[in-house]
């Protein structure tokens, strides 16, 4: 028997309206500027060779075998060795241009020697419902599998993990945010909770060998049951992360090299070069080239006529027939007159179709009869 939709906690209900209103003000042009790849490197006590990366690109999402709707594909991943234990996380999310989560898969793995632990959280929108499934595996054994569903008619403004990474870029590019910004989200267990964002101010922080101005934000997830988690995020003005710190964790993610920042989001206008009149007759060099080319063409044309003496008779026949018949459409008459010669033209030439046109009857030397 199918379980009824989950009930929203009071904190989620309290922030839904404001969250939905804020997301509705984010336009496609803002998201278009968030399509880039970024990579941070792990540093700090106990971290070895770790990194974190995020990429956003255009995609299409729809049922298998059917054309998909335009959306954004968010991919993210991290791997590190913390206190000798390898850890890895991967995220793939299809997000609509309204920051709605169409489908998302979050995979976390901790490579303990005795019992490796894997956790998968799958979220997908089906009709008017959001389906959530969580799977926990220890070694080769599946220890836990939970499923829940939420009615989208009563759950508005949901910001899942993939959409949250996009929102970070939008907030960083804006450089400002409301004082109390909160959204419904899903915690690590797949339960509804809230995530809030708060600006901590503008600071100067090192980015590789350089200093850069960054906007520092706090992102806090408050589950209905359990301990809240918070992150301090430093972002450059183009939306890229410069620093990622989870409060209470010794590992810090850092941008290693300063990217090239654009000063404006607007396209620079293309320069207009007005057309200048060319007085080539007054230019001795251009006029000399013109005369040389003119003489070259005249000599070439004269040589062609000498090599083909039949041209005179052919044109004389056509002009005689044209003047005698005086057709209302000289072009159509010319096409019909020369149609018998079409078999000599290479296939695909412009006048090859004229062979199908009816040809006027010809007397001696191709002259049409004077009439009946």
Kinemage of the C-alpha trace (Angstrom):
@kinemage 1
@onewidth
@group {chain A} dominant
@subgroup {mainchain}
@vectorlist {calphas} color= white
{ca unk a 1} P 0.000 0.000 0.000
{ca unk a 2} L 1.333 3.414 -0.988
{ca unk a 3} L 2.179 5.729 1.868
{ca unk a 4} L 0.556 9.190 2.027
{ca unk a 5} L 2.715 12.231 1.226
{ca unk a 6} L 4.987 13.396 4.038
{ca unk a 7} L 3.889 16.276 6.226
{ca unk a 8} L 6.009 19.436 6.024
{ca unk a 9} L 7.680 20.501 9.307
{ca unk a 10} L 6.617 23.934 10.648
{ca unk a 11} L 9.983 25.527 9.775
{ca unk a 12} L 9.588 24.412 6.164
{ca unk a 13} L 6.051 25.768 5.959
{ca unk a 14} L 7.211 29.110 7.364
{ca unk a 15} L 9.802 29.739 4.605
{ca unk a 16} L 8.024 28.311 1.545
{ca unk a 17} L 6.273 31.460 0.347
{ca unk a 18} L 9.345 33.675 0.571
{ca unk a 19} L 11.515 30.990 -1.041
{ca unk a 20} L 9.171 30.528 -3.989
{ca unk a 21} L 8.919 34.302 -4.472
{ca unk a 22} L 12.708 34.741 -4.428
{ca unk a 23} L 13.313 31.910 -6.931
{ca unk a 24} L 10.686 33.341 -9.295
{ca unk a 25} L 12.796 36.522 -9.590
{ca unk a 26} L 15.832 34.657 -10.968
{ca unk a 27} L 15.732 34.936 -14.745
{ca unk a 28} L 17.241 32.663 -17.400
{ca unk a 29} L 19.777 35.359 -18.313
{ca unk a 30} L 21.254 35.150 -14.800
{ca unk a 31} L 21.535 31.371 -15.002
{ca unk a 32} L 23.117 31.680 -18.445
{ca unk a 33} L 26.099 33.424 -16.837
{ca unk a 34} L 26.575 30.526 -14.410
{ca unk a 35} L 27.652 27.962 -17.022
{ca unk a 36} L 31.276 27.294 -16.193
{ca unk a 37} L 33.592 24.779 -14.539
{ca unk a 38} L 35.394 25.383 -11.270
{ca unk a 39} L 37.813 23.321 -9.220
{ca unk a 40} L 39.057 23.679 -5.634
{ca unk a 41} L 41.912 21.822 -3.930
{ca unk a 42} L 41.720 20.436 -0.395
{ca unk a 43} L 44.133 21.708 2.245
{ca unk a 44} L 44.393 21.437 6.008
{ca unk a 45} L 45.335 18.951 8.698
{ca unk a 46} L 44.635 15.361 7.749
{ca unk a 47} L 43.712 16.106 4.098
{ca unk a 48} L 45.829 14.663 1.313
{ca unk a 49} L 45.382 15.144 -2.442
{ca unk a 50} L 41.721 16.068 -2.284
{ca unk a 51} L 39.737 18.241 -4.649
{ca unk a 52} L 36.209 19.500 -5.289
{ca unk a 53} L 34.771 20.402 -8.685
{ca unk a 54} L 31.493 21.727 -10.091
{ca unk a 55} L 30.349 22.052 -13.688
{ca unk a 56} L 27.096 23.440 -15.102
{ca unk a 57} L 25.987 23.041 -18.721
{ca unk a 58} L 22.865 23.150 -20.861
{ca unk a 59} L 20.984 19.889 -21.275
{ca unk a 60} L 17.632 18.398 -22.222
{ca unk a 61} L 15.597 16.302 -19.818
{ca unk a 62} L 12.627 14.096 -20.645
{ca unk a 63} L 11.359 10.520 -20.696
{ca unk a 64} L 13.569 8.003 -22.479
{ca unk a 65} L 13.062 8.068 -26.219
{ca unk a 66} L 11.184 11.388 -26.187
{ca unk a 67} L 12.446 14.930 -26.825
{ca unk a 68} L 13.480 16.608 -23.597
{ca unk a 69} L 12.826 20.056 -22.195
{ca unk a 70} L 15.626 22.575 -21.920
{ca unk a 71} L 17.265 22.538 -18.492
{ca unk a 72} L 20.648 22.749 -16.757
{ca unk a 73} L 22.803 19.775 -15.840
{ca unk a 74} L 24.768 20.268 -12.633
{ca unk a 75} L 27.608 17.862 -11.892
{ca unk a 76} L 29.803 18.006 -8.810
{ca unk a 77} L 32.237 15.695 -7.090
{ca unk a 78} L 34.875 15.533 -4.412
{ca unk a 79} L 37.471 13.086 -3.189
{ca unk a 80} L 39.983 13.248 -0.391
{ca unk a 81} L 41.781 11.198 2.212
{ca unk a 82} L 40.883 12.335 5.724
{ca unk a 83} L 42.917 10.772 8.549
{ca unk a 84} L 43.880 7.936 6.228
{ca unk a 85} L 40.291 7.172 5.149
{ca unk a 86} L 39.408 7.745 1.450
{ca unk a 87} L 36.120 9.603 0.957
{ca unk a 88} L 34.285 10.486 -2.244
{ca unk a 89} L 31.056 12.258 -3.180
{ca unk a 90} L 29.359 12.688 -6.556
{ca unk a 91} L 26.276 14.658 -7.551
{ca unk a 92} L 24.299 14.809 -10.773
{ca unk a 93} L 21.205 16.979 -10.984
{ca unk a 94} L 18.876 18.100 -13.767
{ca unk a 95} L 17.535 21.516 -12.787
{ca unk a 96} L 14.878 23.522 -14.623
{ca unk a 97} L 15.370 27.182 -15.534
{ca unk a 98} L 13.131 27.964 -12.538
{ca unk a 99} L 15.589 26.092 -10.246
{ca unk a 100} L 13.160 23.203 -9.809
{ca unk a 101} L 14.813 19.812 -9.346
{ca unk a 102} L 13.739 17.428 -12.103
{ca unk a 103} L 16.006 14.581 -10.996
{ca unk a 104} L 19.024 14.303 -8.730
{ca unk a 105} L 21.380 11.524 -7.630
{ca unk a 106} L 23.742 12.010 -4.683
{ca unk a 107} L 26.304 9.292 -3.963
{ca unk a 108} L 28.614 9.277 -0.933
{ca unk a 109} L 31.260 6.668 -0.212
{ca unk a 110} L 33.604 6.136 2.758
{ca unk a 111} L 36.238 3.478 2.043
{ca unk a 112} L 36.682 1.943 5.489
{ca unk a 113} L 38.980 -1.078 5.331
{ca unk a 114} L 36.669 -3.419 7.161
{ca unk a 115} L 33.275 -2.217 5.920
{ca unk a 116} L 33.071 0.358 3.076
{ca unk a 117} L 29.922 2.443 3.444
{ca unk a 118} L 27.906 3.818 0.525
{ca unk a 119} L 24.871 6.045 0.661
{ca unk a 120} L 22.693 7.026 -2.284
{ca unk a 121} L 19.931 9.602 -2.269
{ca unk a 122} L 17.759 9.755 -5.381
{ca unk a 123} L 15.204 12.524 -5.975
{ca unk a 124} L 12.884 12.696 -8.984
{ca unk a 125} L 9.785 14.665 -9.938
{ca unk a 126} L 6.904 12.521 -11.196
{ca unk a 127} L 3.803 14.468 -12.099
{ca unk a 128} L 2.741 16.449 -9.044
{ca unk a 129} L 4.911 14.520 -6.612
{ca unk a 130} L 8.538 14.488 -5.524
{ca unk a 131} L 9.799 10.954 -4.916
{ca unk a 132} L 12.781 10.440 -2.583
{ca unk a 133} L 14.612 7.157 -2.052
{ca unk a 134} L 17.608 6.522 0.201
{ca unk a 135} L 19.828 3.448 0.074
{ca unk a 136} L 22.546 2.611 2.589
{ca unk a 137} L 25.005 -0.201 1.908
{ca unk a 138} L 27.737 -1.578 4.139
{ca unk a 139} L 30.207 -3.736 2.275
{ca unk a 140} L 28.196 -5.882 -0.148
{ca unk a 141} L 25.058 -5.814 1.976
{ca unk a 142} L 22.173 -3.385 1.648
{ca unk a 143} L 21.394 -2.303 5.192
{ca unk a 144} L 18.637 0.256 4.653
{ca unk a 145} L 16.242 1.395 1.954
{ca unk a 146} L 13.722 4.175 2.630
{ca unk a 147} L 11.230 5.811 0.297
{ca unk a 148} L 9.075 8.877 0.737
{ca unk a 149} L 6.996 11.193 -1.400
{ca unk a 150} L 6.000 14.831 -1.181
{ca unk a 151} L 3.146 16.688 -2.843
{ca unk a 152} L 4.458 19.554 -4.970
{ca unk a 153} L 1.114 21.290 -4.601
{ca unk a 154} L 1.975 22.007 -0.963
{ca unk a 155} L 5.785 22.077 -1.245
{ca unk a 156} L 6.970 25.264 -2.955
{ca unk a 157} L 10.400 26.826 -3.234
{ca unk a 158} L 12.313 23.556 -2.678
{ca unk a 159} L 16.058 24.005 -3.190
{ca unk a 160} L 17.868 20.684 -3.543
{ca unk a 161} L 21.652 20.261 -3.588
{ca unk a 162} L 22.201 20.819 -7.318
{ca unk a 163} L 19.935 23.867 -7.460
{ca unk a 164} L 21.722 25.185 -4.364
{ca unk a 165} L 25.056 25.237 -6.203
{ca unk a 166} L 23.431 27.317 -8.941
{ca unk a 167} L 21.935 29.685 -6.383
{ca unk a 168} L 25.383 30.265 -4.862
{ca unk a 169} L 26.649 31.534 -8.221
{ca unk a 170} L 23.630 33.795 -8.669
{ca unk a 171} L 24.018 35.312 -5.185
{ca unk a 172} L 27.752 35.841 -5.677
{ca unk a 173} L 27.215 37.628 -8.992
{ca unk a 174} L 24.527 39.855 -7.461
{ca unk a 175} L 26.801 40.684 -4.533
{ca unk a 176} L 23.850 41.087 -2.197
{ca unk a 177} L 20.992 39.099 -0.684
{ca unk a 178} L 18.024 39.588 1.642
{ca unk a 179} L 18.852 39.477 5.368
{ca unk a 180} L 16.724 36.367 5.966
{ca unk a 181} L 16.924 33.994 3.033
{ca unk a 182} L 15.731 30.443 3.687
{ca unk a 183} L 14.480 27.584 1.512
{ca unk a 184} L 13.015 24.132 2.008
{ca unk a 185} L 15.577 21.435 1.210
{ca unk a 186} L 16.449 17.795 1.901
{ca unk a 187} L 19.012 16.779 4.485
{ca unk a 188} L 21.511 13.934 4.115
{ca unk a 189} L 18.819 11.464 5.177
{ca unk a 190} L 16.320 12.665 2.584
{ca unk a 191} L 14.073 14.399 5.118
{ca unk a 192} L 12.594 17.852 4.650
{ca unk a 193} L 14.409 20.652 6.469
{ca unk a 194} L 15.545 24.223 5.822
{ca unk a 195} L 18.696 25.789 4.382
{ca unk a 196} L 19.496 29.448 4.968
{ca unk a 197} L 21.955 31.897 3.437
{ca unk a 198} L 23.455 34.919 5.176
{ca unk a 199} L 25.975 37.463 3.924
{ca unk a 200} L 29.009 37.878 6.180
{ca unk a 201} L 30.495 40.804 4.280
{ca unk a 202} L 33.159 41.645 1.705
{ca unk a 203} L 36.712 40.596 2.512
{ca unk a 204} L 40.162 40.431 0.949
{ca unk a 205} L 41.393 36.833 0.759
{ca unk a 206} L 44.416 35.188 -0.887
{ca unk a 207} L 43.744 33.304 -4.120
{ca unk a 208} L 46.975 31.575 -5.034
{ca unk a 209} L 49.713 34.217 -5.061
{ca unk a 210} L 47.200 37.090 -5.410
{ca unk a 211} L 44.710 38.918 -3.209
{ca unk a 212} L 41.074 39.096 -4.289
{ca unk a 213} L 37.890 40.713 -3.060
{ca unk a 214} L 35.326 38.065 -2.143
{ca unk a 215} L 31.782 37.930 -0.830
{ca unk a 216} L 31.633 35.666 2.228
{ca unk a 217} L 28.355 33.817 2.827
{ca unk a 218} L 27.162 31.386 5.438
{ca unk a 219} L 25.102 28.413 4.354
{ca unk a 220} L 23.372 26.552 7.181
{ca unk a 221} L 21.290 23.365 7.012
{ca unk a 222} L 18.963 22.814 9.958
{ca unk a 223} L 17.468 19.303 9.997
{ca unk a 224} L 14.277 18.602 11.898
{ca unk a 225} L 16.212 16.175 14.079
{ca unk a 226} L 19.951 16.206 14.544
{ca unk a 227} L 22.797 18.672 14.611
{ca unk a 228} L 22.778 21.689 12.244
{ca unk a 229} L 25.658 22.055 9.806
{ca unk a 230} L 27.128 25.302 8.504
{ca unk a 231} L 29.584 26.296 5.775
{ca unk a 232} L 31.442 29.548 5.131
{ca unk a 233} L 31.748 30.173 1.407
{ca unk a 234} L 33.898 32.851 -0.242
{ca unk a 235} L 32.934 33.754 -3.817
{ca unk a 236} L 34.483 35.968 -6.463
{ca unk a 237} L 32.296 38.514 -8.220
{ca unk a 238} L 31.881 36.261 -11.280
{ca unk a 239} L 30.275 33.539 -9.121
{ca unk a 240} L 33.280 31.244 -8.712
{ca unk a 241} L 34.110 29.751 -5.338
{ca unk a 242} L 37.393 30.883 -3.809
{ca unk a 243} L 37.101 29.128 -0.451
{ca unk a 244} L 34.819 26.443 1.031
{ca unk a 245} L 34.953 25.717 4.757
{ca unk a 246} L 32.630 23.512 6.780
{ca unk a 247} L 32.459 24.858 10.311
{ca unk a 248} L 34.207 22.421 12.649
{ca unk a 249} L 35.998 20.518 9.875
{ca unk a 250} L 39.804 20.808 9.517
{ca unk a 251} L 39.701 20.440 5.719
{ca unk a 252} L 39.515 23.637 3.650
{ca unk a 253} L 38.847 23.799 -0.100
{ca unk a 254} L 40.769 26.553 -1.897
{ca unk a 255} L 40.944 28.024 -5.370
{ca unk a 256} L 44.537 27.687 -6.538
{ca unk a 257} L 44.667 30.296 -9.293
{ca unk a 258} L 42.896 33.568 -9.926
{ca unk a 259} L 40.653 33.345 -13.032
{ca unk a 260} L 40.241 36.154 -15.542
{ca unk a 261} L 37.289 38.213 -14.345
{ca unk a 262} L 35.037 40.166 -16.682
{ca unk a 263} L 34.176 43.715 -15.677
{ca unk a 264} L 30.676 43.713 -17.142
{ca unk a 265} L 27.966 41.248 -18.071
{ca unk a 266} L 26.892 43.235 -21.126
{ca unk a 267} L 28.197 42.414 -24.556
{ca unk a 268} L 30.500 45.090 -25.916
{ca unk a 269} L 29.002 46.855 -28.945
{ca unk a 270} L 30.633 46.006 -32.219
{ca unk a 271} L 32.488 48.930 -33.837
{ca unk a 272} L 30.772 50.477 -36.847
{ca unk a 273} L 32.917 51.314 -39.833
{ca unk a 274} L 31.026 53.575 -42.301
{ca unk a 275} L 31.441 52.751 -45.950
{ca unk a 276} L 33.965 55.037 -47.620
{ca unk a 277} L 33.615 55.900 -51.317
{ca unk a 278} L 36.450 54.436 -53.380
{ca unk a 279} L 37.761 56.944 -55.963
{ca unk a 280} L 39.632 54.288 -57.891
{ca unk a 281} L 39.862 56.341 -61.086
{ca unk a 282} L 41.917 58.940 -59.223
{ca unk a 283} L 44.290 56.290 -57.891
{ca unk a 284} L 47.017 55.670 -60.464
{ca unk a 285} L 47.763 52.146 -59.244
{ca unk a 286} L 44.106 51.017 -59.116
{ca unk a 287} L 43.361 52.606 -62.509
{ca unk a 288} L 46.379 50.851 -64.037
{ca unk a 289} L 45.167 47.511 -62.618
{ca unk a 290} L 41.704 48.189 -64.075
{ca unk a 291} L 43.116 48.841 -67.571
{ca unk a 292} L 45.308 45.731 -67.417
{ca unk a 293} L 42.345 43.569 -66.395
{ca unk a 294} L 40.122 45.135 -69.071
{ca unk a 295} L 42.646 44.388 -71.830
{ca unk a 296} L 43.099 40.856 -70.481
{ca unk a 297} L 39.346 40.152 -70.610
{ca unk a 298} L 38.943 41.670 -74.080
{ca unk a 299} L 41.765 39.519 -75.454
{ca unk a 300} L 40.310 36.404 -73.804
{ca unk a 301} L 36.816 37.060 -75.192
{ca unk a 302} L 38.145 37.730 -78.706
{ca unk a 303} L 40.194 34.531 -78.651
{ca unk a 304} L 37.138 32.511 -77.547
{ca unk a 305} L 35.020 33.886 -80.433
{ca unk a 306} L 37.803 33.070 -82.936
{ca unk a 307} L 37.987 29.486 -81.661
{ca unk a 308} L 34.199 29.060 -82.047
{ca unk a 309} L 33.074 30.519 -85.410
{ca unk a 310} L 29.717 28.727 -85.013
{ca unk a 311} L 28.715 31.340 -82.432
{ca unk a 312} L 27.957 33.891 -85.178
{ca unk a 313} L 25.573 31.571 -87.022
{ca unk a 314} L 23.917 30.431 -83.749
{ca unk a 315} L 23.220 33.979 -82.554
{ca unk a 316} L 22.093 35.082 -86.034
{ca unk a 317} L 19.546 32.220 -86.139
{ca unk a 318} L 18.211 33.086 -82.672
{ca unk a 319} L 17.875 36.816 -83.361
{ca unk a 320} L 16.167 36.135 -86.725
{ca unk a 321} L 13.644 33.792 -85.080
{ca unk a 322} L 13.064 36.219 -82.195
{ca unk a 323} L 12.379 39.183 -84.472
{ca unk a 324} L 10.110 37.193 -86.797
{ca unk a 325} L 7.987 35.671 -84.001
{ca unk a 326} L 8.173 38.608 -81.584
{ca unk a 327} L 6.999 36.461 -78.638
{ca unk a 328} L 5.483 38.164 -75.555
{ca unk a 329} L 8.040 36.350 -73.313
{ca unk a 330} L 11.472 36.466 -74.988
{ca unk a 331} L 13.121 34.572 -72.110
{ca unk a 332} L 10.748 31.599 -72.386
{ca unk a 333} L 11.185 31.667 -76.168
{ca unk a 334} L 14.974 31.614 -75.754
{ca unk a 335} L 14.733 28.638 -73.369
{ca unk a 336} L 12.616 26.732 -75.866
{ca unk a 337} L 14.850 27.717 -78.797
{ca unk a 338} L 18.034 26.439 -77.162
{ca unk a 339} L 16.421 23.392 -75.495
{ca unk a 340} L 17.676 20.916 -78.174
{ca unk a 341} L 21.237 21.808 -77.191
{ca unk a 342} L 20.633 20.868 -73.526
{ca unk a 343} L 21.995 17.318 -73.961
{ca unk a 344} L 25.422 18.852 -74.604
{ca unk a 345} L 25.452 20.698 -71.254
{ca unk a 346} L 26.926 19.072 -68.155
{ca unk a 347} L 24.298 17.618 -65.751
{ca unk a 348} L 23.147 20.030 -63.069
{ca unk a 349} L 23.750 23.242 -65.081
{ca unk a 350} L 21.288 26.078 -64.777
{ca unk a 351} L 19.588 25.543 -68.148
{ca unk a 352} L 19.412 21.763 -68.102
{ca unk a 353} L 15.721 21.933 -67.165
{ca unk a 354} L 14.974 23.752 -70.398
{ca unk a 355} L 15.217 20.473 -72.300
{ca unk a 356} L 11.791 19.553 -70.947
{ca unk a 357} L 10.186 22.703 -72.365
{ca unk a 358} L 8.396 22.502 -75.723
{ca unk a 359} L 10.643 23.689 -78.556
{ca unk a 360} L 9.254 25.766 -81.452
{ca unk a 361} L 9.361 24.006 -84.820
{ca unk a 362} L 12.334 24.898 -86.925
{ca unk a 363} L 12.769 25.348 -90.615
{ca unk a 364} L 16.091 25.504 -92.455
{ca unk a 365} L 18.939 26.484 -90.122
{ca unk a 366} L 16.567 26.356 -87.139
{ca unk a 367} L 14.268 29.168 -88.307
{ca unk a 368} L 10.699 28.726 -86.950
{ca unk a 369} L 7.867 28.770 -89.519
{ca unk a 370} L 6.194 32.104 -90.140
{ca unk a 371} L 2.842 30.743 -88.891
{ca unk a 372} L -0.116 28.696 -89.964
